[in-house]
Amino acid sequence: MIRILYLGPFRFPDGDAAASRVLNNIRIFKDLGHDVYVLSFGGKYREEDKILNDYSYDNILYKITNDIDTHSWKERFLRYTYPYSNARRIIKETISDYDMLIAYNTTFQMNLFLQRICKQYGKKLVLDLTEWPAANETLGGKWCPIYWMSELNMRFVQKRFKNMIPISQFLNSYYSESNNLLLPPLINIQDSKWNNFSEIDSLKLKGFDGVRILFAGTPAKKDLLGNLIAALLRVLKDTDRIQLVVVGVLLEQAVNYCSQKALDKYKNNLVFLGRIPQVQVPSYYHISDFSAIIREPSRKNTAGFPTKMAESMAAGCPVLMNQTSDLGDYATDGKNALIINDYSVDSIEAGLHRILQMSKDEIVSMKNAARAVGESRFNYRSYLDTAKVFIAKIR
């Protein structure tokens, strides 16, 4: 049995997509008989998780350091110059309690600290890596020192990790000299939310009888929601049998993606629902005919892997998508996905027309095929054997 501390800038247990990845990765290690504890740099304690002086979710003890949910300029500056001070203190005080540390997407300075302290105490160290940050994510772009540190981290500091859990083939190949466990975003297919879908209480959704497309998640630049809406508006000129439901964007924010005139004209076809509880997201996938993942094939998107792919498949919802990252390894055009040529408005429009030509039976068949992929390729239990080999080779 190995005692593992899983740490990083996520919001355990259910505050963000990063926490979902960490949770399901932990389930792998626990099913293999290891003890895993969590040091979450952000998030909030849930009262229902309290047991005496500790907090436990799904039989996983966790502690929150409050290192990332701060907003003053001083705190933001320190986050990049001396990041995660509370976490560092806790690690120094408790490192003797663990055999191995798994760090999720930690920064340049934090990685140096972890490499140094693990060497000092003779602890194994693993990096769970899900991204390669882009220059446009920092103020000043490629001229910003924060971006330089990120590149140093990716190209040099992380090359010194002997063990990694990359999320994509791109990262797996780039860090090929380390002992790697390739894990896409995972789910627990036995969780109630993937099987007992709740009824959606919305007149706009209940009363619609056409084809429904779902966009789930707060859109970043990479998600190209504007392109999807522009393509849909073209299609709506010819038919009202298609509906786009956007979970994660409020109606008042929708003017960032299309005109108020279009929103008024197509109020039953463009539905913006804002943020919803994470536990309800599978139900929205379940009642949709397709979800949409449209992204530019940049280095950032190639290195990453959208969690919404795993969630959509697990809920039995095929994906309208262009080829980015490893999505093509899990998607087959016309079977569990509809793959378009690129991320342009023209290509998306062509994909929407293809969907409109499908019969209800064809869509049902694709939904069943998507669910089958969710049950196999994105279920954490499918990776127990490869994880066991990974652990045996830990250096």
CORGISUL-V626645 format. One record per residue. N is the residue number from 1. PSI is psi as a letter, one per 40 degrees, with the letter a starting at -180 (NA if undefined). Layout:
n=[N,N]
psi=[PSI,PSI]
This chain:
n=[1,2,3,4,5,6,7,8,9,10,11,12,13,14,15,16,17,18,19,20,21,22,23,24,25,26,27,28,29,30,31,32,33,34,35,36,37,38,39,40,41,42,43,44,45,46,47,48,49,50,51,52,53,54,55,56,57,58,59,60,61,62,63,64,65,66,67,68,69,70,71,72,73,74,75,76,77,78,79,80,81,82,83,84,85,86,87,88,89,90,91,92,93,94,95,96,97,98,99,100,101,102,103,104,105,106,107,108,109,110,111,112,113,114,115,116,117,118,119,120,121,122,123,124,125,126,127,128,129,130,131,132,133,134,135,136,137,138,139,140,141,142,143,144,145,146,147,148,149,150,151,152,153,154,155,156,157,158,159,160,161,162,163,164,165,166,167,168,169,170,171,172,173,174,175,176,177,178,179,180,181,182,183,184,185,186,187,188,189,190,191,192,193,194,195,196,197,198,199,200,201,202,203,204,205,206,207,208,209,210,211,212,213,214,215,216,217,218,219,220,221,222,223,224,225,226,227,228,229,230,231,232,233,234,235,236,237,238,239,240,241,242,243,244,245,246,247,248,249,250,251,252,253,254,255,256,257,258,259,260,261,262,263,264,265,266,267,268,269,270,271,272,273,274,275,276,277,278,279,280,281,282,283,284,285,286,287,288,289,290,291,292,293,294,295,296,297,298,299,300,301,302,303,304,305,306,307,308,309,310,311,312,313,314,315,316,317,318,319,320,321,322,323,324,325,326,327,328,329,330,331,332,333,334,335,336,337,338,339,340,341,342,343,344,345,346,347,348,349,350,351,352,353,354,355,356,357,358,359,360,361,362,363,364,365,366,367,368,369,370,371,372,373,374,375,376,377,378,379,380,381,382,383,384,385,386,387,388,389,390,391,392,393,394,395]
psi=[h,h,h,h,h,h,i,i,g,i,g,i,e,f,e,i,d,d,d,d,d,d,d,d,d,d,d,d,d,d,d,e,e,i,h,h,i,h,g,h,e,a,a,i,i,h,d,e,e,h,h,b,e,i,h,h,h,f,f,h,h,i,h,h,e,f,d,e,f,i,e,i,d,d,d,d,d,d,d,d,d,g,i,f,d,d,d,d,d,d,d,d,d,e,d,e,e,i,d,i,h,h,h,h,f,i,i,d,d,d,d,d,d,d,d,d,d,d,d,d,e,f,i,i,h,i,h,h,h,e,i,h,i,i,d,e,e,i,h,e,b,e,e,h,d,d,d,d,d,d,d,d,d,d,d,d,d,e,e,e,h,e,h,i,g,i,e,i,d,d,d,d,d,d,f,e,e,i,h,i,h,h,h,i,h,i,i,h,e,e,i,d,e,e,d,g,h,i,h,h,g,h,d,d,d,d,e,h,e,a,h,h,h,h,h,h,i,h,h,i,d,e,e,f,d,d,d,d,d,d,d,d,d,d,d,e,d,d,i,e,e,i,h,h,h,h,h,e,h,i,d,e,e,d,e,e,d,i,i,d,d,d,d,d,d,f,d,e,d,h,h,h,e,a,i,i,h,d,e,e,d,d,d,d,d,d,e,i,d,i,i,h,g,h,i,h,g,i,d,d,d,d,d,a,h,h,d,d,d,d,d,d,d,d,e,f,h,i,h,h,i,i,h,i,b,e,d,e,e,e,h,h,h,e,c,e,i,h,h,i,d,a,e,i,d,d,d,d,d,d,d,d,d,d,d,d,e,i,i,d,d,d,d,d,d,d,d,d,d,d,d,d,d,d,d,c,d,e,h,d,e,e,e,d,d,d,d,d,d,d,d,d,e,h,NA]
